[in-house]
Structure formats: structure tokens, C-alpha cells
Amino acid sequence: MKMPSLLSRNSSTLPGVIGSARVDRDAARAARRAGRGDVVILSQPDLDGKTCEALIRAQVAAVVNTGSSISGRYPSMGPLHLVQAGVVLIDGAGEAILDDVKDGAKVRVHEGEVFLGQRIVGQGIELAEPEILELLSEAKRSLAAHLDEFSVNMTDFLHEEGQLVIEGAGIPGLDLDLRDRQVVVVDANPGFEKDLRRVRPFLKEYQPILIGVNGGADALFRSGAKPDLIIGDPDTMSAETLKCGAMIVLPAEADGHAKGLDRVQDLGVGALTFPSSANPADLALLLAYHRGASLIATVGVKGSLEDFLDRDNAMEAPSTFLTRVRVGDRLVDGRALATLYRSRVSATAIALFVLALMAAAIVVLLIVNGVEDPVGWGVERWNTFALWVQDQVQNLRQ
């Protein structure tokens, strides 16, 4: 869908695109808020196709990305679709623009520069279709090399840890019974605090087994939801968390050496070791699965496509991939869990509200019709109805 030229180009003497700024670090939220002719300022490495399509539907005039819309990790077609739709795309404008430009301010974009009045508040590179096509070609070559590396690492991991993933070989015995229990695993990756707040109502009502991984253990303890089990590097956790009474499992080398064991022992706390090359979050998932958990929810645990394609996670990717394949039939993301729980609570609240309104209406009608004791009348009618039901049941039995 091509943008009408009158929407994207200013007819004044100043060159470039002029529009109201829509500023948001969250690209998906920025796309939802954007409107016709806006200049969207966001922070999103590897701008995804879904977000770009939403921006095109909103008929924005320009998109200013503080990072790289095509970093080279994988070939995202979203930026190409943006430019082909007539949207100006600026890359690498810098994080400072997010603080310098207020939402709703009039900004001008021209040749990679973003102006607030006469002042330049951001400067990047305007991507045209030829540059994007070249970046996509480089990303495709990079992805092929990354997949080759992933295949090699996968083979090595299966050779070393196949029995752990498939059969649970080597998982330490626990005094904690996880059979048929719901388990929530919390790690401390970016954005996890928000997701942890979302699942708090679920934690309060269902009282699941809580497993804290690295900094996730501290987060649980600070929130008042004491972890039942801690897995990871003790150096990422406070002494208070380590001494909170949770069972502690330390990932260990093949020779049994576990990082942080000395610190745990100095605190007078016992710990089990778990020799494996898998990362602590995957060990937590595998432990919960092979110890019989009925449901495993994750908060702040890596596992997205971007995580798999991130070269910084190349050595961990096989562990993460195979673990999710193994536990997939019991695995649910914490954000989905929070959404489902909220929907259930909302439906219950609505039903109770409707019943309350009906009861109030009945009481009003009884009073209007001269019933002096509507509550007593209701109790009497209920008892009559209950006795009638009992008589019917007895007749059926005879």
C-alpha cells in the first residue's frame, strides 16, 4: 500500500518529512499508537515484519529506529516492505533521541537527520531499497553460516547430553515433590520484572512450585514469593536469598566442580551439584519435567527465535532448542499464562456482578410488591425448592 505523497512530504520550503512524533521504546506498542502521517521513533533491532505491516496500515510517514533494522542476524523483510510502501526509514539514530523528543512533538526528517525545530536531535542513515536489498543478502549469508555452526553445536550437545534431555539421566534427587505440580521458572533476562508482576495473581491463588534461576531467585525473594528451588551461580544472588530455605542446585563441570560452592558452604547452606553443559534455565526446565511437573511456566527465560539466531548465544542455542522440544507438551510462557488467568478471573467477576444485580433486582421487586422481609422470604423459598428437589430424587430412586 503506497503512501500518498501529500501525506509524506511537506509542501513548505523545508525539505523532508514533517509529522507528529510517536515515541516508544516498544516497537509493537509504537505501531499500535501510530496514526496517519506520524513519525514513529522506536528502538527495535531487526525490525520484524508484523510490526512493519502494522506501521504501513497506520499510514505513518517515517520510522526512526535508534538501532539497526537489519542487524545481519537474520533476513527480516519488514524494512523492505516499509520502504516499498513509501515510508521513510532512518537507521541508527541513537538512543538519545528517545529522551530528547517528547511524544506528539512536531519533528522533521531529512536525509537521515531528525530535527526538532532547528535543532538536530538524531542522526542516522536513511535506508533506500538498494541498501536494504544488500543488507538482506548479507543477512542470508550470515544466517547460512550460523545454521551450519548451530548444526555442529547440536551434534556435540546431543553426544554429551542426549541422555539428560531424553531420559533425565544425571538429574539430582530432590526432597521437593514436583509430581503433578505446577511449576514456575523465573530467570532474570531483560523485561522479566514486568512479566513477573503479571503472574503474581496466579502465584497467589495456585501456589505453584517456584524455581529461581540466577537473578530470578533474587527477584522472587524480593517480591515476597520465596523460591522453593534455586538453580544457578550463587554469585548472582544475595546472601539473604541463598539462606531463605530454598533447595539449592549448582550447575557443575563434568569433574563435579561447581562455581560458587565455596560461597554457599561459607553461608552454612547445603547444595546439590548438577554436572551438565546445559545452561541453568534449561536445567531447571529439564529437572521440573523429569520430576513429573504437570505444567511448567517460564518468566524471563530465553527461547525466542531471536535468541536462537543471536550469535552471542551460539553455544547455548542447542541446549535451549532441545530442551524446549523435550518439555514442549507441558511448557507455557508466563505472559500467556497471565493473560489466560486474567481472562478467567474477569469472566468470574462479571458472572458474580450479574448475579449480584439480579439479586438486588429481585429484592427491589419484592419490596415494591409489599414483601416486608425479602431476605426471609428468599430463604423460605430456597428451603421449599431444596425439599422439592430431594423428593424428586427419592421418587427416581424408587
C-alpha positions as CSV (number, residue, x, y, z in Angstrom):
1,M,0.0,0.0,0.0
2,K,1.7,3.2,-1.2
3,M,1.7,6.3,1.0
4,P,0.1,9.3,-0.8
5,S,2.8,11.8,-1.5
6,L,0.8,14.6,0.2
7,L,1.0,12.7,3.5
8,S,4.7,12.0,3.5
9,R,6.2,15.2,2.1
10,N,5.8,18.7,3.4
11,S,4.8,21.4,1.0
12,S,6.7,24.1,2.8
13,T,10.2,25.3,1.9
14,L,11.7,23.0,4.4
15,P,12.7,19.7,2.8
16,G,11.9,16.2,4.1
17,V,9.0,14.7,6.1
18,I,7.2,16.6,8.9
19,G,4.9,14.9,11.3
20,S,3.9,14.3,14.9
21,A,6.4,12.2,16.8
22,R,5.2,8.9,18.3
23,V,8.0,7.9,20.7
24,D,8.1,4.5,22.3
25,R,10.9,2.0,23.0
26,D,8.5,-0.8,22.5
27,A,8.1,-1.2,18.7
28,A,4.8,-3.2,18.8
29,R,3.2,-0.6,21.2
30,A,4.5,2.2,19.0
31,A,2.8,0.6,16.0
32,R,-0.5,0.4,17.8
33,R,-0.3,4.1,18.8
34,A,0.8,5.4,15.4
35,G,-1.5,7.2,13.0
36,R,-1.6,8.7,9.6
37,G,1.4,10.9,8.8
38,D,3.2,10.3,12.1
39,V,6.9,10.0,12.6
40,V,7.4,6.9,14.7
41,I,10.6,6.9,16.9
42,L,11.4,3.4,18.3
43,S,14.1,1.1,19.4
44,Q,14.0,-2.2,17.7
45,P,17.0,-4.2,16.4
46,D,15.8,-6.4,13.4
47,L,12.5,-4.7,12.8
48,D,10.1,-7.6,12.3
49,G,7.5,-8.0,9.6
50,K,4.5,-7.9,11.8
51,T,5.4,-4.5,13.3
52,C,6.2,-3.1,9.9
53,E,2.9,-4.2,8.5
54,A,1.1,-2.5,11.4
55,L,3.1,0.7,10.7
56,I,2.1,0.5,7.0
57,R,-1.5,0.0,7.8
58,A,-1.3,3.1,10.1
59,Q,0.0,5.1,7.2
60,V,2.9,6.6,9.1
61,A,5.2,8.9,7.2
62,A,8.5,7.9,8.6
63,V,10.1,5.4,11.1
64,V,13.2,6.4,13.0
65,N,15.0,3.4,14.6
66,T,17.6,4.0,17.3
67,G,19.2,0.7,16.3
68,S,19.7,-1.4,13.2
69,S,16.6,-2.5,11.4
70,I,18.6,-5.3,9.8
71,S,21.4,-6.3,12.0
72,G,22.5,-9.2,9.9
73,R,21.4,-11.9,12.3
74,Y,18.6,-13.0,10.0
75,P,16.9,-11.5,6.9
76,S,13.8,-9.7,8.1
77,M,11.7,-8.5,5.2
78,G,9.8,-5.9,7.2
79,P,12.1,-2.9,6.5
80,L,11.9,-3.6,2.7
81,H,8.1,-3.6,2.9
82,L,8.2,-0.3,4.8
83,V,10.3,1.4,2.2
84,Q,8.3,-0.1,-0.7
85,A,5.2,1.4,0.8
86,G,6.7,4.9,0.7
87,V,7.7,5.1,4.4
88,V,11.0,6.9,5.1
89,L,13.2,4.6,7.3
90,I,16.1,6.0,9.3
91,D,18.5,3.6,11.0
92,G,21.0,4.1,13.8
93,A,19.6,7.4,15.1
94,G,21.0,6.9,18.6
95,E,19.2,6.3,21.9
96,A,19.4,10.0,23.0
97,I,16.5,10.9,20.6
98,L,14.1,8.9,22.8
99,D,14.7,11.3,25.6
100,D,15.1,14.5,23.6
101,V,11.8,14.2,21.7
102,K,8.5,14.3,23.5
103,D,5.6,12.3,22.3
104,G,3.4,14.4,20.0
105,A,6.1,17.0,19.2
106,K,6.4,18.1,15.5
107,V,9.6,16.8,14.0
108,R,11.2,16.9,10.6
109,V,13.1,14.1,9.0
110,H,15.5,14.8,6.1
111,E,18.5,12.8,4.7
112,G,19.0,10.8,7.9
113,E,18.7,13.7,10.2
114,V,15.8,14.3,12.7
115,F,15.0,18.0,13.5
116,L,13.1,19.4,16.5
117,G,12.6,22.9,15.3
118,Q,16.1,24.0,14.1
119,R,17.9,21.5,16.3
120,I,19.2,18.1,15.2
121,V,18.1,15.6,17.8
122,G,19.1,12.4,15.9
123,Q,21.2,11.4,13.0
124,G,21.3,8.1,11.3
125,I,21.2,6.6,7.8
126,E,18.2,6.8,5.5
127,L,17.8,3.3,4.0
128,A,16.6,3.1,0.4
129,E,15.6,-0.2,-1.3
130,P,19.0,-0.9,-2.8
131,E,20.8,-0.6,0.6
132,I,18.1,-2.8,2.2
133,L,18.4,-5.5,-0.5
134,E,22.2,-5.6,0.1
135,L,21.7,-5.9,3.8
136,L,19.2,-8.7,3.3
137,S,21.7,-10.6,1.1
138,E,24.4,-10.2,3.8
139,A,21.9,-11.4,6.4
140,K,21.1,-14.5,4.3
141,R,24.7,-15.4,4.0
142,S,25.2,-14.9,7.7
143,L,22.2,-17.0,8.6
144,A,23.5,-19.9,6.5
145,A,26.8,-19.8,8.3
146,H,25.1,-19.6,11.7
147,L,22.9,-22.6,10.9
148,D,26.0,-24.6,9.9
149,E,27.5,-23.6,13.3
150,F,24.3,-24.5,15.1
151,S,24.2,-28.0,13.4
152,V,27.8,-28.7,14.6
153,N,27.0,-27.5,18.2
154,M,23.8,-29.5,18.2
155,T,25.6,-32.7,17.3
156,D,28.2,-32.1,20.0
157,F,25.5,-31.3,22.6
158,L,23.5,-34.5,21.7
159,H,26.6,-36.6,22.1
160,E,27.3,-35.1,25.5
161,E,23.8,-34.5,27.0
162,G,21.4,-36.6,24.9
163,Q,20.6,-39.0,27.9
164,L,19.9,-36.0,30.1
165,V,17.5,-34.4,27.7
166,I,15.7,-37.6,26.7
167,E,15.7,-39.7,29.9
168,G,16.7,-37.3,32.6
169,A,20.0,-39.1,33.3
170,G,22.0,-37.3,36.0
171,I,19.3,-35.2,37.4
172,P,19.8,-35.0,41.2
173,G,17.3,-36.3,43.7
174,L,15.2,-33.8,45.5
175,D,13.4,-33.7,48.8
176,L,10.9,-31.5,46.9
177,D,8.0,-33.4,45.3
178,L,7.2,-32.0,41.9
179,R,4.9,-34.7,40.7
180,D,1.6,-33.3,39.2
181,R,2.5,-29.9,40.5
182,Q,2.5,-26.6,38.6
183,V,6.0,-25.1,38.4
184,V,7.0,-21.5,37.5
185,V,10.7,-21.0,36.4
186,V,11.9,-17.4,36.8
187,D,15.1,-16.1,35.1
188,A,16.5,-12.6,35.0
189,N,16.6,-11.8,31.3
190,P,15.6,-8.3,30.1
191,G,12.0,-7.3,30.8
192,F,11.3,-10.2,33.2
193,E,10.2,-7.9,36.1
194,K,7.1,-6.8,34.2
195,D,6.2,-10.4,33.3
196,L,6.7,-11.4,37.0
197,R,4.3,-8.8,38.1
198,R,1.8,-10.1,35.6
199,V,1.8,-13.6,37.0
200,R,1.6,-12.6,40.7
201,P,-2.2,-13.2,40.9
202,F,-1.7,-16.7,39.5
203,L,1.2,-17.4,42.0
204,K,-1.0,-16.2,44.9
205,E,-4.0,-18.3,44.0
206,Y,-2.4,-21.6,42.8
207,Q,0.8,-21.6,45.0
208,P,3.0,-23.3,42.3
209,I,6.5,-24.6,42.9
210,L,8.8,-21.7,42.3
211,I,12.2,-22.2,40.8
212,G,14.6,-19.2,40.7
213,V,17.4,-19.2,38.1
214,N,20.3,-16.8,38.8
215,G,19.0,-13.3,39.4
216,G,15.4,-14.6,39.1
217,A,15.8,-16.2,42.5
218,D,16.6,-12.7,44.0
219,A,13.6,-11.3,42.2
220,L,11.3,-13.9,43.6
221,F,12.6,-13.3,47.1
222,R,12.3,-9.5,46.9
223,S,8.7,-9.9,45.7
224,G,7.8,-11.9,48.8
225,A,7.3,-15.1,46.8
226,K,10.1,-17.2,48.3
227,P,11.6,-19.7,45.8
228,D,11.3,-23.4,46.6
229,L,14.3,-24.2,44.5
230,I,17.3,-22.2,43.3
231,I,19.5,-23.1,40.3
232,G,22.4,-21.2,39.0
233,D,25.5,-19.2,40.0
234,P,25.4,-18.1,43.7
235,D,27.5,-15.1,42.8
236,T,24.4,-13.7,41.0
237,M,22.3,-13.9,44.2
238,S,22.2,-12.2,47.6
239,A,23.1,-14.0,50.8
240,E,19.6,-13.5,52.1
241,T,18.1,-15.3,49.1
242,L,20.6,-18.2,49.4
243,K,19.7,-18.5,53.1
244,C,15.9,-18.3,52.5
245,G,15.4,-22.0,53.0
246,A,15.1,-23.0,49.3
247,M,16.9,-26.1,48.0
248,I,20.0,-25.1,46.0
249,V,21.2,-26.8,42.9
250,L,24.5,-25.7,41.4
251,P,25.4,-26.5,37.7
252,A,28.8,-28.3,37.7
253,E,31.6,-29.2,35.4
254,A,32.0,-32.9,34.3
255,D,34.5,-33.4,37.1
256,G,32.0,-32.2,39.7
257,H,33.4,-28.7,40.3
258,A,30.6,-26.2,40.8
259,K,31.1,-22.5,40.6
260,G,30.0,-20.8,43.8
261,L,30.0,-23.9,46.0
262,D,32.5,-22.3,48.4
263,R,30.3,-19.3,49.0
264,V,27.2,-21.4,49.7
265,Q,29.2,-23.5,52.2
266,D,30.5,-20.4,53.9
267,L,26.9,-19.3,54.4
268,G,26.2,-22.6,56.1
269,V,23.8,-23.7,53.4
270,G,23.7,-27.1,51.7
271,A,23.7,-27.5,48.0
272,L,23.4,-30.3,45.3
273,T,25.5,-30.3,42.2
274,F,24.2,-31.0,38.7
275,P,27.0,-31.8,36.2
276,S,26.0,-30.6,32.8
277,S,27.0,-28.3,30.0
278,A,23.4,-27.0,29.6
279,N,22.6,-23.5,30.9
280,P,20.9,-23.1,34.3
281,A,17.5,-22.2,32.9
282,D,17.4,-25.4,30.7
283,L,18.5,-27.5,33.7
284,A,15.6,-26.0,35.6
285,L,13.1,-26.9,32.9
286,L,14.5,-30.5,32.5
287,L,14.5,-31.0,36.2
288,A,10.9,-30.0,36.5
289,Y,9.9,-32.1,33.5
290,H,11.6,-35.3,34.5
291,R,10.4,-34.9,38.1
292,G,6.8,-35.0,36.9
293,A,5.6,-31.4,36.9
294,S,2.2,-31.2,35.2
295,L,2.8,-27.6,33.9
296,I,5.9,-25.5,33.5
297,A,5.6,-21.8,33.1
298,T,8.5,-19.6,32.3
299,V,9.2,-15.9,33.2
300,G,12.3,-14.2,31.8
301,V,13.6,-17.4,30.3
302,K,15.2,-17.2,26.8
303,G,13.6,-19.1,24.0
304,S,12.5,-16.8,21.2
305,L,13.6,-17.0,17.6
306,E,15.9,-14.0,18.1
307,D,17.6,-15.8,21.0
308,F,18.3,-18.8,18.7
309,L,19.7,-16.6,16.0
310,D,21.8,-14.5,18.3
311,R,25.5,-15.3,17.7
312,D,26.3,-14.4,21.3
313,N,24.1,-17.4,22.3
314,A,25.6,-19.8,19.8
315,M,26.9,-22.3,22.4
316,E,23.7,-22.3,24.4
317,A,21.3,-22.5,21.5
318,P,21.4,-26.3,21.1
319,S,20.6,-26.8,24.8
320,T,17.7,-24.3,24.6
321,F,16.3,-25.8,21.4
322,L,16.4,-29.4,22.5
323,T,15.1,-28.6,26.0
324,R,12.0,-26.9,24.6
325,V,11.4,-29.7,22.2
326,R,11.5,-32.2,25.1
327,V,9.3,-30.3,27.6
328,G,7.1,-28.6,25.0
329,D,3.9,-30.5,25.9
330,R,4.0,-29.0,29.4
331,L,5.6,-25.7,28.7
332,V,3.8,-22.3,28.6
333,D,5.1,-18.8,28.5
334,G,4.4,-16.7,31.6
335,R,2.8,-13.9,29.6
336,A,0.3,-16.3,28.0
337,L,-0.4,-17.8,31.5
338,A,-1.1,-14.3,32.9
339,T,-3.4,-13.5,30.0
340,L,-5.4,-16.7,30.4
341,Y,-5.6,-16.3,34.1
342,R,-6.8,-12.7,33.8
343,S,-9.5,-13.7,31.3
344,R,-10.7,-16.4,33.7
345,V,-10.8,-14.0,36.6
346,S,-12.6,-11.4,34.6
347,A,-15.3,-13.8,33.4
348,T,-15.9,-14.9,37.0
349,A,-16.1,-11.3,38.2
350,I,-18.6,-10.5,35.5
351,A,-20.7,-13.5,36.4
352,L,-20.7,-12.6,40.1
353,F,-21.6,-9.0,39.2
354,V,-24.5,-10.1,37.1
355,L,-25.8,-12.4,39.9
356,A,-25.5,-9.5,42.4
357,L,-27.5,-7.3,40.1
358,M,-30.2,-10.0,39.7
359,A,-30.4,-10.5,43.4
360,A,-30.7,-6.7,44.0
361,A,-33.4,-6.5,41.4
362,I,-35.4,-9.4,43.0
363,V,-35.2,-7.7,46.4
364,V,-36.4,-4.4,45.0
365,L,-39.3,-6.1,43.3
366,L,-40.3,-7.9,46.5
367,I,-40.2,-4.7,48.4
368,V,-42.3,-2.9,45.8
369,N,-44.9,-5.8,45.9
370,G,-45.2,-5.4,49.7
371,V,-43.0,-8.2,51.0
372,E,-41.8,-6.9,54.3
373,D,-39.0,-9.4,54.9
374,P,-37.5,-10.1,51.4
375,V,-34.4,-11.9,52.9
376,G,-36.6,-14.2,55.0
377,W,-38.9,-14.8,52.0
378,G,-35.9,-15.8,49.9
379,V,-34.6,-18.2,52.5
380,E,-38.1,-19.8,52.8
381,R,-38.5,-20.2,49.1
382,W,-35.0,-21.7,48.8
383,N,-35.7,-24.3,51.5
384,T,-39.0,-25.2,49.7
385,F,-37.1,-25.6,46.5
386,A,-34.5,-27.8,48.2
387,L,-37.1,-30.1,49.7
388,W,-38.8,-30.4,46.3
389,V,-35.5,-31.5,44.7
390,Q,-35.0,-34.1,47.5
391,D,-38.5,-35.5,46.9
392,Q,-37.8,-35.8,43.2
393,V,-34.5,-37.6,43.8
394,Q,-36.2,-40.1,46.2
395,N,-39.0,-40.8,43.6
396,L,-36.4,-41.5,40.9
397,R,-34.6,-44.0,43.2
398,Q,-37.9,-45.8,43.9
